[in-house]
C-alpha cells in the first residue's frame, strides 16, 4: 500500500487548511489596504473592513473547499458509484482513481478483487440488491460537505478562539497574542484530525480487507462504521466481499 501513497489524505487536509488559515489571516489587512486608498474617515473604515472581509473570506473558503473536494471527495464519490455497479454485476466499471493516497490504494485493491468477483458471479450470480435495500439508507453528510462545513466553522470560530486569551489576559512568556495563535492552531488541528479520521481510517481498513480477501481469507469481516458516502462505500464492499467469500467456501467444500 505504501508504494502508492505519495500525498496521504492527512497531508492534503493539512495543506488545504493551512493555506486557508494563512490567507484568511491576511484578508483583513488586504481589505484595509485597498479601502485606505479611498481616504475614508475612521468610522467608515471600521464599518467597511469587517463587512468586506466576511464575503472575501467566504469566497476563499469556497475555493479551498472546492480544491479539497477535487482532491478527496470526488474520487470517493467515484468509488461509491463504482462499487454499487460492481455489486449489481457490472465488472467493467472503472475503479481507477489517481490520488496518490489511501483512496488510490483501496481502488487498486478493489481492482485486484475483480477476478475473484467474476468467479463468484459466474457461480452464484450477482447479489440480490433488494435484500440490502433497507441497509442502503445510510444517512449523514458526505465528505465534501464535511470539508466545507469544517472550513466554515473554523472561519466562524477562529476569531472567538483567538480572542479568549486576550479577553482573559492569559499571559505566556511571549504574551497573549502568542497564546491566541496557539489556541487557533490547536483548533485547526482538531478539524484536520476529525476529517482525517473520517476518511483515512476507513480506507486503510477497506484496503487491508480487500487484500486479505483477494488472497483467499474467508474470515475477514467489514462493518459499516461510517456515515454518508464512506458508509455507503463500506456497505457496497461488504456486499461484494460476502459474495466472493461465499464462492470461495463453496469451492473449498467441492474440493
C-alpha positions as CSV (number, residue, x, y, z in Angstrom):
1,X,0.0,0.0,0.0
2,X,2.8,2.4,0.9
3,X,4.1,2.2,-2.7
4,X,1.1,4.0,-3.9
5,X,0.9,6.7,-1.2
6,X,2.6,9.9,-2.3
7,X,0.4,12.5,-0.7
8,X,-1.6,11.0,2.1
9,X,-5.0,12.3,3.0
10,X,-3.8,13.9,6.2
11,X,-1.2,15.9,4.3
12,X,-3.7,17.1,1.8
13,X,-6.1,18.2,4.5
14,X,-3.3,19.9,6.5
15,X,-2.1,21.7,3.4
16,X,-5.6,22.9,2.4
17,X,-6.5,24.1,5.9
18,X,-3.1,25.7,6.4
19,X,-3.5,27.7,3.1
20,X,-7.0,28.7,4.2
21,X,-5.7,29.7,7.7
22,X,-2.8,31.8,6.3
23,X,-5.0,33.6,3.6
24,X,-7.9,34.2,6.0
25,X,-5.4,35.8,8.4
26,X,-4.1,38.4,5.9
27,X,-7.5,39.2,4.3
28,X,-8.4,42.0,6.9
29,X,-5.1,43.6,6.2
30,X,-5.5,43.4,2.4
31,X,-9.1,44.8,2.6
32,X,-7.9,47.6,4.9
33,X,-5.1,48.5,2.4
34,X,-7.5,48.8,-0.6
35,X,-10.1,50.7,1.4
36,X,-7.5,53.1,2.7
37,X,-6.8,54.2,-0.9
38,X,-10.1,56.0,-0.9
39,X,-9.1,58.1,2.1
40,X,-12.2,57.4,4.1
41,X,-12.7,58.5,7.7
42,X,-12.1,56.2,10.7
43,X,-15.8,55.4,11.2
44,X,-16.2,54.3,7.6
45,X,-13.1,52.2,7.8
46,X,-14.3,50.5,11.0
47,X,-17.5,49.6,9.3
48,X,-16.3,48.6,5.8
49,X,-13.4,46.4,6.9
50,X,-15.4,43.7,8.7
51,X,-18.3,44.0,6.2
52,X,-16.0,43.3,3.2
53,X,-13.7,40.8,5.0
54,X,-16.5,38.3,5.5
55,X,-17.5,37.8,1.9
56,X,-13.9,37.7,0.8
57,X,-13.2,35.0,3.4
58,X,-16.3,33.1,2.3
59,X,-15.0,33.1,-1.3
60,X,-11.6,31.8,-0.2
61,X,-13.3,29.2,1.9
62,X,-15.3,28.1,-1.1
63,X,-12.2,27.9,-3.4
64,X,-10.2,25.9,-0.8
65,X,-13.2,23.6,-0.2
66,X,-13.6,23.0,-4.0
67,X,-9.9,22.1,-4.3
68,X,-10.1,19.7,-1.3
69,X,-13.3,18.2,-2.8
70,X,-11.4,17.6,-6.1
71,X,-8.5,16.0,-4.2
72,X,-10.5,13.9,-1.8
73,X,-14.3,13.9,-2.1
74,X,-14.7,13.5,-5.9
75,X,-12.6,10.2,-6.1
76,X,-14.6,8.9,-3.1
77,X,-17.8,9.5,-4.9
78,X,-16.5,7.8,-7.9
79,X,-15.6,4.7,-5.9
80,X,-19.1,4.7,-4.2
81,X,-20.7,4.6,-7.7
82,X,-18.2,2.0,-8.9
83,X,-18.8,-0.4,-6.0
84,X,-22.5,-0.1,-6.5
85,X,-22.2,-1.1,-10.1
86,X,-19.9,-4.0,-9.2
87,X,-22.4,-5.2,-6.6
88,X,-25.0,-5.2,-9.4
89,X,-22.8,-7.4,-11.6
90,X,-21.1,-4.8,-13.8
91,X,-17.4,-5.6,-13.6
92,X,-16.4,-3.4,-16.5
93,X,-16.9,-0.3,-14.4
94,X,-13.8,1.9,-14.0
95,X,-12.5,1.8,-10.4
96,X,-9.2,3.6,-11.1
97,X,-8.5,6.9,-9.2
98,X,-5.2,8.7,-9.3
99,X,-4.9,10.4,-6.0
100,X,-1.6,9.2,-4.7
101,X,-3.1,8.4,-1.2
102,X,-5.0,5.8,0.7
103,X,-8.0,6.3,-1.6
104,X,-5.9,5.1,-4.6
105,X,-4.6,2.2,-2.6
106,X,-8.1,1.0,-2.0
107,X,-9.0,1.4,-5.6
108,X,-6.1,-0.7,-6.7
109,X,-7.0,-3.4,-4.2
110,X,-10.6,-3.3,-5.4
111,X,-9.4,-3.7,-9.0
112,X,-7.5,-6.8,-7.9
113,X,-10.7,-8.3,-6.5
114,X,-12.4,-8.2,-9.9
115,X,-11.1,-11.6,-11.0
116,X,-12.4,-13.2,-7.8
117,X,-15.7,-11.4,-8.1
118,X,-16.1,-12.6,-11.6
119,X,-15.7,-16.2,-10.5
120,X,-18.2,-15.6,-7.7
121,X,-20.7,-14.1,-10.1
122,X,-20.3,-17.0,-12.5
123,X,-21.0,-19.4,-9.7
124,X,-23.7,-17.6,-7.7
125,X,-24.8,-14.7,-9.8
126,X,-24.8,-11.0,-8.5
127,X,-26.1,-10.3,-5.0
128,X,-29.8,-9.6,-4.5
129,X,-29.7,-5.9,-4.1
130,X,-33.4,-5.8,-3.0
131,X,-32.2,-7.8,0.1
132,X,-30.0,-4.9,1.1
133,X,-32.4,-2.1,0.1
134,X,-33.1,-1.2,3.8
135,X,-29.4,-1.2,4.7
136,X,-28.6,1.2,1.9
137,X,-30.4,4.1,3.6
138,X,-27.2,5.4,5.2
139,X,-27.6,9.0,6.3
140,X,-25.1,11.6,7.1
141,X,-23.0,14.3,5.5
142,X,-20.8,13.4,2.5
143,X,-17.1,14.0,2.8
144,X,-17.2,17.1,0.6
145,X,-19.9,18.6,2.8
146,X,-17.9,17.8,5.9
147,X,-14.9,19.6,4.5
148,X,-16.7,22.7,3.5
149,X,-18.6,22.8,6.9
150,X,-15.3,22.4,8.8
151,X,-13.8,25.3,6.9
152,X,-16.9,27.5,7.6
153,X,-16.9,26.5,11.3
154,X,-13.2,27.4,11.5
155,X,-13.8,30.7,9.8
156,X,-16.6,31.5,12.4
157,X,-14.9,30.1,15.5
158,X,-11.4,31.3,14.9
159,X,-12.0,34.9,15.9
160,X,-13.7,33.7,19.1
161,X,-11.0,31.2,20.0
162,X,-8.2,33.7,19.3
163,X,-9.9,36.4,21.4
164,X,-10.2,34.1,24.5
165,X,-6.6,34.5,25.7
166,X,-6.7,38.3,25.2
167,X,-10.1,38.6,27.0
168,X,-8.8,36.5,29.9
169,X,-5.5,38.3,29.9
170,X,-3.9,34.9,29.5
171,X,-0.3,35.6,29.5
172,X,2.6,33.4,28.4
173,X,6.3,34.0,28.1
174,X,5.6,35.7,24.7
175,X,2.3,37.4,25.6
176,X,-1.4,36.8,25.0
177,X,-1.1,37.1,21.2
178,X,1.1,34.1,21.0
179,X,-1.4,32.2,23.2
180,X,-4.1,33.2,20.7
181,X,-2.1,31.8,17.9
182,X,-1.6,28.5,19.8
183,X,-5.3,28.3,20.5
184,X,-6.0,28.8,16.8
185,X,-3.5,26.2,15.7
186,X,-5.0,23.7,18.2
187,X,-8.5,24.2,16.8
188,X,-7.1,23.8,13.2
189,X,-5.5,20.5,14.2
190,X,-8.8,19.3,15.7
191,X,-10.6,19.9,12.4
192,X,-7.9,18.2,10.4
193,X,-7.8,15.2,12.8
194,X,-11.6,14.8,12.7
195,X,-11.7,14.8,8.9
196,X,-8.6,12.6,8.6
197,X,-10.2,10.0,11.0
198,X,-13.4,10.1,8.9
199,X,-11.5,9.4,5.7
200,X,-8.2,7.7,6.1
201,X,-9.0,5.1,8.8
202,X,-11.9,3.6,6.8
203,X,-9.9,3.4,3.6
204,X,-6.9,1.8,5.4
205,X,-9.3,-0.9,6.8
206,X,-11.0,-1.4,3.5
207,X,-7.7,-1.8,1.7
208,X,-6.4,-4.3,4.2
209,X,-9.7,-6.3,3.9
210,X,-9.6,-6.3,0.1
211,X,-6.1,-7.6,0.1
212,X,-6.8,-10.4,2.5
213,X,-9.9,-11.5,0.6
214,X,-8.0,-11.5,-2.7
215,X,-5.5,-13.9,-1.0
216,X,-8.3,-16.3,0.0
217,X,-9.1,-15.1,3.5
218,X,-12.6,-16.3,4.4
219,X,-12.8,-14.8,7.9
220,X,-12.3,-11.1,7.2
221,X,-15.3,-9.1,8.1
222,X,-16.1,-5.4,7.5
223,X,-18.7,-3.4,9.4
224,X,-20.5,-0.2,8.4
225,X,-18.9,2.2,10.9
226,X,-19.1,5.4,8.9
227,X,-21.9,7.7,7.7
228,X,-22.6,9.4,4.4
229,X,-20.7,8.3,1.3
230,X,-18.0,6.4,3.3
231,X,-20.7,4.4,4.9
232,X,-22.3,3.6,1.6
233,X,-18.8,2.6,0.3
234,X,-18.3,0.2,3.2
235,X,-21.8,-1.3,2.7
236,X,-21.1,-1.9,-1.1
237,X,-17.8,-3.5,-0.2
238,X,-19.5,-5.8,2.3
239,X,-22.0,-6.9,-0.3
240,X,-19.1,-7.6,-2.8
241,X,-16.8,-9.3,-0.3
242,X,-19.5,-11.6,1.1
243,X,-20.2,-12.8,-2.5
244,X,-16.5,-13.6,-3.0
245,X,-16.1,-15.3,0.3
246,X,-19.2,-17.4,-0.2
247,X,-17.9,-18.6,-3.6
248,X,-14.6,-19.4,-2.1
249,X,-16.3,-21.5,0.6
250,X,-18.3,-23.5,-2.0
251,X,-15.1,-24.1,-4.0
252,X,-13.4,-25.4,-0.9
253,X,-16.2,-27.7,0.0
254,X,-16.4,-29.0,-3.6
255,X,-12.7,-29.6,-3.5
